[in-house]
Amino acid sequence: MSRRPFLRRVRLRHVLLVVVLLSSLIPLLISSALVIPMSREVLEDAERDNLIRRTGALSREINAYLVAVRRQLEQVGSALLAPPDPAEVTARLRQGWVSGYLQRVLGTSPDLLALEVRDLQGAGPAVAARDLPAPAATALNVAFEQARAGQAAVYGLVHQAGRAPLAVLAVPAASPGGGTQLVVEALIAFRPLSEVFQGEKRREVGVFLLDSRGRLLWEDGGEPATTRGLMASEVVRSFVKRPMSFTKEYAFSTPGGRREMLAQVSAIPDPGWGVVVQKPLRNVFAVIDQMIVSTVVATVPLVVLSLGFALLAARWMGRPIQRLADSTHEIAAGSFGGRVDLKGMSFDLADLAEDFNRMSGHLESYVQQLRQAAQANRDLFIGSLRAFAAAIDAKDPYTRGHSERVAAVSRTIARHLGLAEDVQHRVWIGALLHDVGKIGIEDTILRKESELTTAEYEQMKLHTVIGAEIMTPIEQLKEMIPAIRWHHENWNGRGYPDGLRGEQIPLVARIVAVADTFDAITTSRPYKQAIQTQIAVETITRLTGSRFDAKIVTAFLRAVQAGDVRAADPADGAVRSRAEVEARAAAQRGTAAAPH
């Protein structure tokens, strides 16, 4: 055995290891120069978007919660004013049923802690789920006075040490004749605030609730210095001036130094409040800054050395690899006979090229065998479908060749609709199998020489459902089920089995419906004679818009005018015209693969 040259004995993986180890520093330089600034911008935007999204979600939740409670109180007021007697509101509120009604309303929600109904003098019944703290009673009185004076809903908060606040809501109710008659008040557990930002570190996130005048109603996670800085900032002044949602960065001074914050404000429309969520900028972007510093420090000393070795390796090894790559591209493009020229090859590349050439030859042989096997499978598939359809048609001696003819006309209609070749092929298969359900219909019905009775006709109609059920377990034929189940549906919705109408009916089913009807009325039966092609065309045209889709009928008429469709030969039910000839030829050529 001849000794191979030294360069052929050197392993390419050793060379590639050195080259890759050195040239791997290049992506770090690219990251430092391009990717990291872009990543910083993306991460900054993502952090802002996250803050906007969470603040907006909180404001929407608070607003929806308060609106729901307000509407419930409005319904209570309307219910109390609805009875005609007694006319005097104070007397009405003293009736025994009122307290029971309020108690039932109180029990509808665990968030309702107390309900009060007062006339304009402040008298009226009250119910509570538990004893109310003194601040809550005071807040209810203040809200009553404001609602009575302003004749509009009033919102307020009752603070609780170490817990989420309670909400107070007073809603005036007017009689049908106009004018406030009474005020309905509620004390509620303010659930949205009790669940706010669970899992966040309080030192990172501060949540604040402001009223329309910029006064602080409630805060969570804010340090005293942070709260003072926010209340003195442009954020609050901007919200008071224009109560809308916005994002703003601001800074303030503390004994520990200057602090920069990122704040998101979102309006709460119903009470006119605003929610502010903020984070320190140093916490928002600390990870990004650390990533930039670490990457730059690690990259700079190695960039120059990495670049020099990478250029040398690319010049030394680039050309042989390129020849191998070109041949690989040829195989990827479908040319399996390509070979690599071994001239000038060294290291493992020469062995790789020799193996590649042998592999290319094997691939060429295997691909040819696969193509032959695929064509044989396709022919077997088409033949099996035809045999199956013929077996179904054989149950009824008067419809011999019906499925083949319907399939041919359906494919022709699909072609005149401008559908793709593979879609035409699927239409052909669906039409070929459209009557497969007749295998489940009694032969006495299929072979009956007179018209069917109503009961027999209902039995016959089941062949669409039976056929769909037969084909459902066959994954490869699932696209054909619409043609089988719905080819008897009508455009106006009066067909069967499901009463679909218009575009609800799949396209393939609409095509098969026209082809099936054409073959049925142009084929002789024991109880009727076949009609001529022209009369059949006129019949189908007349049914456009009621039974058939106008678009499908138009394509059918084009096929008839082109001579691609005509009535079957009554002598033997042979091929209708070149429509079926083309369908058979297309199936034999395998112009469209069978469904997978």
C-alpha positions in Angstrom: 0.0 0.0 0.0 1.5 3.3 -1.1 2.3 5.9 1.6 0.1 9.0 1.2 1.6 12.5 1.2 2.1 14.2 4.5 -0.6 16.8 3.8 -3.1 14.0 3.1 -2.3 12.5 6.5 -2.9 15.8 8.4 -6.4 15.8 9.7 -8.5 18.7 8.5 -10.3 18.9 11.8 -7.1 20.0 13.5 -6.7 22.8 11.1 -10.4 23.8 11.4 -10.1 23.7 15.1 -7.3 26.3 15.1 -9.1 28.4 12.5 -12.5 28.4 14.2 -10.9 29.1 17.6 -9.2 32.2 16.2 -11.9 33.4 13.9 -14.6 32.9 16.5 -13.5 36.3 17.9 -14.9 38.0 14.8 -18.5 37.7 15.8 -17.6 39.3 19.1 -16.3 42.4 17.3 -19.5 42.5 15.2 -21.6 42.2 18.4 -19.7 45.1 19.9 -20.0 47.3 16.9 -23.5 46.5 15.7 -25.5 44.0 17.6 -25.2 45.4 21.1 -26.3 48.9 20.3 -29.3 47.4 18.5 -30.0 45.1 21.3 -29.9 47.9 23.8 -32.4 49.8 21.8 -34.6 46.7 21.5 -34.3 46.0 25.2 -35.1 49.6 26.2 -38.2 49.6 24.0 -39.2 46.2 25.4 -38.9 47.5 29.0 -40.9 50.6 28.1 -43.5 48.5 26.3 -43.7 46.1 29.3 -44.2 49.1 31.7 -46.9 50.5 29.3 -48.7 47.2 29.0 -48.8 46.5 32.7 -49.8 50.0 33.6 -52.5 50.0 31.0 -53.8 46.7 32.1 -54.0 47.9 35.7 -55.8 51.1 34.8 -58.3 49.1 32.6 -58.9 46.6 35.4 -59.5 49.4 37.9 -61.8 51.3 35.6 -63.8 48.1 34.6 -64.1 47.2 38.3 -65.4 50.6 39.3 -67.8 50.8 36.3 -69.2 47.4 37.2 -69.9 48.5 40.8 -71.3 51.9 39.6 -73.7 50.2 37.2 -74.8 47.8 40.0 -75.6 50.8 42.3 -77.5 52.5 39.4 -79.6 49.3 39.1 -80.3 49.3 42.8 -81.4 53.0 42.6 -83.6 52.3 39.6 -85.2 49.3 41.3 -86.0 51.3 44.4 -87.6 54.1 42.4 -89.5 51.8 40.1 -92.6 51.0 42.3 -95.3 53.7 42.0 -96.2 53.7 45.7 -95.5 55.2 48.0 -94.6 58.4 46.1 -92.7 59.9 48.9 -89.1 58.6 48.8 -88.5 58.6 52.6 -91.6 56.5 53.2 -90.6 54.1 50.4 -87.2 53.5 52.0 -88.8 52.6 55.3 -90.7 49.7 53.7 -89.5 46.3 55.0 -88.6 44.8 51.7 -86.0 47.4 51.0 -83.5 46.1 53.6 -84.0 42.6 52.4 -83.4 43.7 48.9 -80.2 45.4 49.9 -79.1 42.4 51.8 -79.6 40.2 48.7 -77.6 42.6 46.6 -74.8 42.6 49.2 -74.6 38.9 49.0 -74.0 38.8 45.3 -70.4 39.8 45.6 -67.7 39.2 48.2 -66.2 42.6 47.4 -69.3 44.4 48.6 -68.8 45.2 52.3 -71.6 47.7 52.9 -74.6 49.2 51.1 -76.6 52.4 52.1 -79.5 54.1 50.5 -80.2 57.7 51.6 -82.9 60.2 50.7 -81.8 63.8 50.2 -82.0 64.4 53.9 -79.5 61.6 54.6 -82.0 59.1 56.0 -82.3 55.5 54.8 -81.5 51.9 55.4 -78.0 50.4 55.4 -76.6 46.8 55.4 -73.1 45.7 56.0 -71.2 42.4 55.8 -69.1 43.4 58.9 -68.5 46.2 61.3 -67.2 49.2 59.5 -64.2 51.2 60.7 -64.7 54.8 61.6 -62.9 56.2 58.6 -65.2 54.2 56.3 -68.3 55.8 57.9 -66.8 59.2 57.5 -65.9 58.6 53.9 -69.4 57.4 53.1 -70.8 60.6 54.6 -68.5 62.8 52.6 -69.3 60.9 49.4 -73.0 61.3 50.1 -72.7 65.1 50.4 -70.7 65.4 47.2 -73.0 63.1 45.2 -76.1 65.0 46.4 -74.5 68.4 45.6 -72.9 67.4 42.3 -75.6 65.0 41.1 -72.9 62.7 39.7 -71.1 59.6 40.9 -68.4 60.2 43.6 -65.4 57.9 44.2 -63.2 57.8 47.3 -60.7 55.6 49.1 -60.4 54.5 52.7 -56.9 53.7 53.8 -56.0 50.6 55.9 -52.7 50.2 57.6 -50.6 47.5 55.8 -53.5 46.5 53.5 -55.0 47.6 50.3 -57.5 50.5 50.6 -61.3 50.2 50.5 -63.2 52.1 47.9 -66.2 54.3 48.5 -68.7 54.9 45.7 -71.8 57.1 45.9 -74.3 57.1 42.9 -77.3 59.5 42.7 -80.5 58.1 41.4 -83.2 60.2 39.6 -86.9 59.5 39.2 -88.3 59.2 35.7 -89.6 62.8 35.9 -86.0 64.0 36.6 -84.1 65.2 39.6 -82.1 63.3 42.1 -84.3 61.4 44.6 -81.9 59.3 46.5 -78.2 58.3 46.7 -76.9 54.7 46.7 -73.6 54.2 48.4 -71.3 51.2 48.6 -68.1 50.3 50.5 -66.1 47.7 48.5 -62.9 45.8 48.9 -60.7 47.4 46.2 -59.6 44.1 44.7 -57.5 45.4 41.7 -55.2 47.3 44.1 -54.8 44.3 46.5 -53.5 42.2 43.6 -51.3 44.9 42.0 -47.9 43.7 40.7 -47.7 40.6 42.9 -44.2 39.2 42.8 -42.4 42.5 42.0 -39.6 43.7 44.3 -40.9 46.8 46.0 -37.5 48.5 45.8 -37.8 48.3 42.0 -41.4 49.2 41.3 -43.6 51.9 42.7 -47.3 52.1 42.0 -49.3 55.3 42.7 -52.9 56.4 42.4 -53.7 60.1 41.7 -57.0 62.0 41.5 -57.8 64.5 38.8 -56.2 67.3 40.8 -52.9 65.4 41.1 -53.3 64.5 44.7 -51.9 61.2 45.9 -54.7 58.8 46.8 -52.6 55.7 47.4 -49.1 54.3 46.9 -47.5 50.9 47.0 -43.7 50.2 47.0 -42.7 53.9 47.0 -40.0 55.2 49.3 -40.8 58.6 50.9 -38.1 60.4 48.9 -39.4 58.7 45.7 -43.0 59.7 46.5 -42.0 63.3 47.1 -40.0 63.4 43.9 -42.9 62.1 41.9 -45.4 64.5 43.3 -43.1 67.4 42.5 -42.3 66.2 39.0 -43.5 67.2 35.6 -45.3 63.8 35.5 -48.0 64.9 37.9 -48.4 68.4 36.3 -48.7 66.9 32.8 -51.4 64.5 34.0 -53.4 67.3 35.7 -53.2 69.4 32.6 -54.1 66.5 30.2 -55.4 63.3 31.9 -54.1 60.8 29.3 -51.6 57.9 29.1 -48.0 58.7 28.5 -44.4 57.7 29.4 -41.9 60.1 30.8 -38.4 60.1 32.3 -37.7 62.5 35.2 -35.1 63.1 37.8 -35.0 64.4 41.4 -32.4 65.0 44.1 -32.2 63.1 47.3 -29.6 63.2 50.2 -28.1 60.1 48.6 -27.7 61.8 45.2 -29.6 62.3 42.0 -32.1 59.7 41.0 -33.5 59.1 37.5 -36.9 57.4 37.0 -38.9 55.9 34.2 -42.7 56.5 34.8 -45.7 55.3 32.9 -49.0 57.1 33.5 -52.4 55.6 32.5 -55.7 57.4 32.9 -58.7 55.7 34.6 -61.6 57.4 32.8 -64.7 56.7 35.0 -63.4 58.2 38.3 -61.0 60.6 36.5 -58.0 59.1 38.3 -54.6 58.1 37.0 -52.3 55.3 37.9 -48.5 55.7 37.8 -46.0 52.9 37.7 -42.3 53.7 37.8 -38.9 52.1 38.0 -35.4 53.5 38.6 -33.6 53.9 35.3 -30.5 52.3 36.8 -32.4 49.1 37.5 -34.1 49.1 34.1 -30.9 49.3 32.1 -28.2 47.9 34.5 -28.1 44.5 32.8 -27.7 46.1 29.3 -24.8 48.3 30.5 -23.0 45.4 32.1 -23.3 43.4 29.0 -21.8 46.1 26.9 -18.8 46.6 29.2 -18.1 42.9 29.5 -18.2 42.3 25.8 -16.0 45.2 24.8 -13.4 44.4 27.4 -13.2 40.7 26.2 -13.2 41.6 22.5 -10.8 44.4 21.9 -7.5 42.6 22.7 -8.3 39.6 20.5 -9.8 41.3 17.4 -6.6 42.0 15.5 -5.0 38.6 16.0 -8.2 36.8 15.2 -8.6 38.7 11.9 -5.1 37.9 10.7 -5.4 34.2 11.2 -8.9 34.0 9.7 -7.7 35.7 6.5 -4.8 33.3 6.2 -6.9 30.2 6.7 -9.5 31.4 4.2 -6.9 31.9 1.5 -5.3 28.5 2.1 -8.4 26.4 2.3 -11.0 28.4 0.6 -10.6 27.2 -3.0 -10.9 23.4 -2.5 -13.8 23.9 -0.2 -15.5 26.1 -2.8 -15.2 23.3 -5.4 -16.7 20.9 -3.0 -19.5 23.4 -2.1 -20.3 24.0 -5.8 -20.8 20.3 -6.4 -22.9 20.1 -3.3 -25.1 22.9 -4.6 -25.6 20.9 -7.9 -26.9 18.0 -5.9 -29.1 20.2 -3.8 -30.5 21.6 -7.1 -31.4 18.0 -8.3 -28.4 17.2 -10.4 -27.2 14.0 -8.9 -24.5 13.1 -11.4 -22.0 15.8 -10.4 -18.5 14.9 -9.5 -15.7 16.8 -7.7 -12.3 17.4 -9.4 -9.6 16.0 -7.1 -6.8 18.1 -8.6 -5.0 20.2 -6.0 -6.9 18.5 -3.1 -5.0 17.9 0.2 -5.7 16.9 3.8 -9.0 15.3 4.5 -10.6 17.3 1.6 -9.2 14.7 -0.9 -10.7 11.8 1.0 -13.9 13.8 1.4 -14.1 14.5 -2.3 -13.6 10.8 -3.2 -16.3 9.8 -0.8 -18.5 12.6 -2.2 -18.1 11.3 -5.7 -19.1 7.8 -4.7 -22.0 9.1 -2.7 -23.2 11.2 -5.7 -23.2 8.0 -7.9 -25.2 6.1 -5.3 -27.6 8.9 -4.9 -28.2 9.1 -8.6 -29.1 5.4 -8.6 -31.3 5.6 -5.5 -33.2 8.6 -6.7 -34.0 7.0 -10.0 -35.3 3.9 -8.1 -37.3 6.1 -5.8 -38.9 7.9 -8.8 -39.8 4.6 -10.4 -41.3 3.4 -7.1 -43.2 6.6 -6.6 -44.7 6.4 -10.1 -45.7 2.8 -9.4 -47.3 3.8 -6.1 -49.1 6.7 -7.8 -50.4 4.3 -10.5 -51.5 1.8 -7.9 -53.2 4.6 -5.9 -55.1 5.9 -8.9 -56.0 2.4 -10.1 -57.3 1.5 -6.6 -59.5 4.6 -6.5 -60.9 3.8 -9.9 -61.6 0.2 -8.9 -63.3 1.3 -5.7 -65.5 3.8 -7.6 -66.3 1.2 -10.2 -67.3 -1.3 -7.4 -69.7 1.3 -6.0 -71.2 2.0 -9.4 -71.6 -1.7 -10.0 -74.2 -1.8 -7.2 -76.5 0.1 -9.5 -76.4 -1.3 -13.0 -78.0 1.9 -14.4 -75.2 4.2 -13.3 -72.2 2.3 -14.7 -69.3 4.6 -15.2 -71.1 7.4 -13.3 -68.3 8.2 -10.9 -65.6 8.3 -13.7 -67.8 10.7 -15.7 -68.5 13.0 -12.8 -64.8 13.0 -11.9 -63.9 13.9 -15.5 -66.4 16.7 -15.8 -65.4 18.0 -12.3 -61.8 18.2 -13.3 -62.7 20.0 -16.5 -64.8 22.6 -14.6 -61.9 23.1 -12.2 -59.6 23.7 -15.1 -61.9 26.3 -16.6 -62.0 27.9 -13.2 -58.2 28.5 -13.5 -57.4 26.3 -10.5 -53.8 24.9 -10.2 -53.1 21.4 -11.6 -52.7 19.8 -8.1 -56.0 21.3 -7.1 -57.6 19.9 -10.2 -56.3 16.5 -9.3 -57.7 16.7 -5.8 -61.1 17.7 -7.3 -60.9 14.7 -9.6 -60.3 12.3 -6.7 -63.0 13.8 -4.6 -65.5 13.5 -7.5 -64.4 9.9 -8.2 -65.3 9.0 -4.6 -68.4 11.2 -4.1 -70.8 8.3 -4.1 -68.7 6.0 -1.9 -71.4 6.2 0.8 -73.8 4.1 -1.5 -71.9 1.1 -0.2 -74.0 1.5 2.9 -77.4 1.8 1.1 -79.5 -1.3 0.6 -79.3 -2.8 -2.9 -83.1 -2.9 -3.1 -83.1 0.9 -3.0 -80.2 1.3 -5.4 -81.6 -1.2 -7.9 -85.3 -0.1 -7.7 -86.6 0.5 -11.2 -89.3 3.0 -10.2 -89.1 6.3 -8.4 -88.2 6.1 -4.7 -90.7 6.5 -1.9 -90.2 9.3 0.6 -88.8 6.9 3.1 -86.5 5.3 0.5 -85.3 8.7 -0.6 -84.5 9.7 3.0 -82.4 6.5 3.2 -80.7 7.3 0.0 -79.8 10.7 1.2 -77.7 9.1 4.0 -75.1 8.1 1.5 -73.3 11.5 1.9 -72.9 11.1 5.6 -72.0 7.4 5.3 -69.3 8.2 2.7 -67.8 10.9 4.9 -67.7 8.6 7.8 -66.0 5.9 5.7 -63.3 8.2 4.6 -62.7 10.1 7.9 -60.2 7.5 9.3 -58.1 7.7 6.1 -55.7 10.6 6.7 -54.5 10.7 3.1 -58.1 11.3 1.8 -59.3 13.9 4.4 -59.3 16.6 1.7 -61.8 14.6 -0.3 -64.4 14.5 2.5 -66.1 17.9 1.6 -66.9 16.5 -1.9 -68.3 13.3 -0.5 -70.4 14.9 2.3 -71.6 18.1 0.7 -72.1 17.6 -3.0 -75.9 17.6 -2.5 -75.9 20.9 -0.6 -77.7 23.8 -2.4 -76.5 27.4 -2.9 -79.8 28.6 -1.2 -79.3 26.3 1.8 -82.0 23.8 1.0 -79.8 20.9 0.3 -78.6 18.1 2.5 -77.2 16.7 4.8 -76.3 19.9 6.7 -78.2 22.7 5.0 -75.1 24.7 4.1 -75.6 27.8 2.0 -73.4 30.0 -0.3 -69.7 30.2 0.5 -70.2 27.8 3.4 -70.2 25.0 0.9 -66.6 24.0 0.1 -65.5 24.8 -3.5 -64.9 21.2 -4.4 -68.4 20.2 -3.3 -69.9 23.0 -5.5 -68.0 21.8 -8.5 -69.0 18.1 -8.0 -72.7 19.2 -7.5 -72.8 20.6 -11.0 -71.0 17.7 -12.6 -73.1 15.1 -10.7 -76.3 16.8 -11.8 -75.2 17.0 -15.4 -74.4 13.3 -15.6 -77.6 12.3 -13.7 -79.9 14.1 -16.1 -78.1 13.0 -19.2 -78.1 9.4 -18.3 -81.1 7.1 -18.9 -82.8 5.4 -15.9 -85.6 2.9 -15.7 -88.0 5.6 -14.6 -86.7 8.4 -17.0 -85.0 9.0 -20.3 -81.8 10.9 -20.7 -82.1 14.4 -22.0 -79.9 16.1 -24.6 -76.8 18.1 -23.6 -78.4 21.5 -24.5 -81.5 20.9 -22.4 -79.3 19.7 -19.5 -77.2 22.9 -19.8 -80.4 25.0 -19.8 -81.6 23.1 -16.7 -78.4 23.7 -14.8 -78.4 27.4 -15.9 -81.9 27.8 -14.6 -80.9 26.4 -11.2 -78.0 29.0 -10.9 -78.4 30.9 -7.7 -80.8 28.5 -6.1 -79.0 25.2 -6.3 -75.7 26.0 -7.9 -73.0 28.7 -7.5 -73.0 31.0 -10.5 -69.2 31.0 -10.7 -69.1 27.2 -11.1 -71.9 27.3 -13.6 -70.0 29.9 -15.7 -67.0 27.7 -15.8 -69.2 24.7 -16.7 -70.7 26.7 -19.6 -67.3 27.6 -20.9 -66.3 23.9 -20.8 -69.5 23.0 -22.8 -68.9 25.8 -25.4 -65.3 24.6 -25.8 -66.5 21.0 -26.5 -64.8 19.7 -23.3 -68.1 18.4 -21.9 -71.0 16.6 -23.5 -73.5 13.9 -22.6 -72.4 10.3 -22.2 -72.9 7.7 -24.9 -76.1 6.0 -23.8 -75.0 2.7 -25.4 -72.2 1.9 -23.0 -71.7 4.9 -20.8 -68.3 5.4 -22.3 -66.0 8.4 -22.1 -67.9 11.6 -22.4 -65.5 13.5 -24.5 -61.9 14.8 -24.2 -62.8 15.8 -20.6 -62.3 12.3 -19.4 -59.6 11.5 -21.8 -57.5 14.4 -20.3 -58.4 13.3 -16.8 -57.2 9.8 -17.5 -54.0 11.0 -19.1 -53.3 13.4 -16.3 -53.7 10.7 -13.7 -51.4 8.3 -15.7 -48.8 10.9 -16.2 -48.8 11.6 -12.5 -49.0 15.4 -13.1 -50.2 15.8 -9.5 -49.2 13.4 -6.7 -51.8 11.5 -4.7 -52.6 13.2 -1.4 -50.3 12.3 1.5 
